[in-house]
Amino acid sequence: MNALKPRDPRRIETLIGRMTLTEKLGQLTMMAASHTVTGPVIAGHSVGDIRSGRIGNLLNLIGAAAAREMQRIAVEESRLGIPLLIGLDVIHGHRTLFPAPLGEAALFDPEAWALTARESAREAAADGIAMTFAPMLDVSRDPRWGRTVEGPGESAWVAERLAAAKVRGYQGDDLAAADSLAAVAKHFCAYGAVTAGREYASVDVSERALLEVHMPPFAAAVAAGVAAVMPAFTDLAGIPMTAHAGMLRGRLRRQLGFEGVLVSDYNAIAELIQHGVAADLVEAAALALEAGVDIDMVSGAYLQGLPAALERGLVSLERIDEAVRRVLSLKARLGLFDDPYRRGAAAESAAALGERRRLARDVGARSIVLLTNRDDALPLASDIRRVTLIGPLADAPAEMRGPWWSAAEPDAQISVLAGMRAALPRAEVLHACGVDIAGSDDSGIAAALELCDGAQAVVLCLGEAATMSGEAASRAHPGLPGRQRKLAEAVLERAGARAIPVIAVLFSGRPLVVPWLAERAAALLAAWFPGCEAGHALADILTGRTSPSGRTPISWPRAVGQIPLDFGQRRGGRPVDPPGPFSSRYIDESPEPLFPFGHGLTYGRFTLSHLRVVPDSGTESATVQVSVEVENQGRRRAQETVFLFTRRLKSRVAPPLLELRGVGRIALDPGARGTLTLPLAIAQLRSLGPDLEPALEPGAIEILVGASANRAALLTGWLEVRTTPES
Ligand code: BGC
């Protein structure tokens, strides 16, 4: 075993002093491994490159034995015995999958976000992994963009809370613990604002949008101690993020105080040539290093290009050493020098795995958003005798995983069919696909229609395949793919004629543009991709075992032409309200979303009243309490989620329509009342002035509280912000 234990910075310096240039570049290189029947292999390389020190880090290595073997080669057979950093995209679980991130965002619950990250870290660390390329913090207001599924949705405020919770969950209390992972906040910065939602397209956002929307989640991750950050593939106003010294060294390191490792995105350094800012790998490597990127993920540009870049004087040895120092320090913080085999040393107990699946079921059910529920079509009657499941997602276990599945097996996921059969053992649960997810064959529709007859409810399971969202999966037509609309319309007609309620469940990595379905289905649910317990989680909701509590973290458009859409847009001089010929509207569509941010029904029936702001004035150091009475006038116990927004009527910079400041939840029995109190720190109300500097402006602030960002339904109160104490 390695004799070096360089927790002490002087030891890292000694180690750097002993390293050859190749060994240094090896520490700045991360290569992709994969697994064959004969064992692990590294694309385009051999394990000999680990032995020679040319490769110091790996990704995509799955399985504790493979990780241990690679680690052994690095530690016992390389000259300096420096352990590998092994990373993987553990995005929403490793073997046990939790809901895809956009679905998890619908919980609005930082404790749950932290808990699923903690469990994911345990499971991945037990496989020898030490770094996860998560959390993804890209705010997206454009459902065309496939990666919307990986992120927090449209609100920077939510993204900030999610960032802190995820970093806490993955990294635990001690990064060196055998069950902690180094988190990687990605993709810095503003990747979610790609032009027209097209993957990898150019980003050109204002300085203000950058500071108000896109950077704050990363600031929150840095404040939470995130170990690493990944620059985005995209360019920001012409400067690729991988080469953006102003953003990486300036904003991220100097302004936000980030001292950790910057790991490039996959092949992104070499792609600086495609961007058109580097002539060859030498220039590409020099640009990235100068910008502050420490680890080259798979492009080989550092290994191949930096020696020549040094010779040409494009980079200095100090810059290389600086990056090596950061990588070695992270390895030391991860405890890899103390014991490189600590992760993956012990298999997890069956009890831990069982507990994790229970968590996946609970979080899965809480991620599901009940968008409509006409005449209380849901929950299904407890004595239901016959239910028909129709659609290509009804018996599609592998699709339930969503676009990132780490090491999760396709058949370890519970389909809707399996979940419903388990939940309704005395009922007949029939099933027909009708059509494929995306094909053009509609010959199965007739047989599916036959199964509707005699059912007491039809559950239509529609949506996207797991790979229709995520990276490289932008959609210009984010509706139902293939022939699913034809199937749905036929089912709605057939069932409608027989007065059978049709419950439509959407599996998707984005809000789908389906106003026609929302209009006609008895109930509509957004299930996103619920993870390994999908079928059980959905059955819990449909049967009423669990009352729905998920809230959409992103607005649902009525039409693609409304995109981008979010609750915080500025009013403008001719606002949406009041409507008029010259107000900010469309002549052919409502300007409002189909479902606003925060929307989601429960099986209770909540009313909010008696908004109070106490005290109703204060200075920067004060925290006021905003409280509201909540009553459940429904017939079932349920949990209500309440959002606290503010709006400034007048400010130096035109204020957004709504700014989110808090979210609270309260569970109430039928007929019960309760008070929900949300603290509002006045310091939170600082905003960026015309000079982009944060300042607290005195004046009246409207306080708005309600069950979603639907402005028409918010209770309102006032708060007077003072800059000087009352005399
Ligand atoms: C993605 C990253 C991911 C990386 C490693 C890239 O294509 O953009 O989000 O972490 O691959 O798999």
Boltz pocket constraint, residues with backbone or C-beta under 6 A from the ligand:
constraints:
  - pocket:
      binder: B
      contacts: [[A, 89], [A, 133], [A, 186], [A, 265], [A, 266], [A, 471]]
      max_distance: 6.0
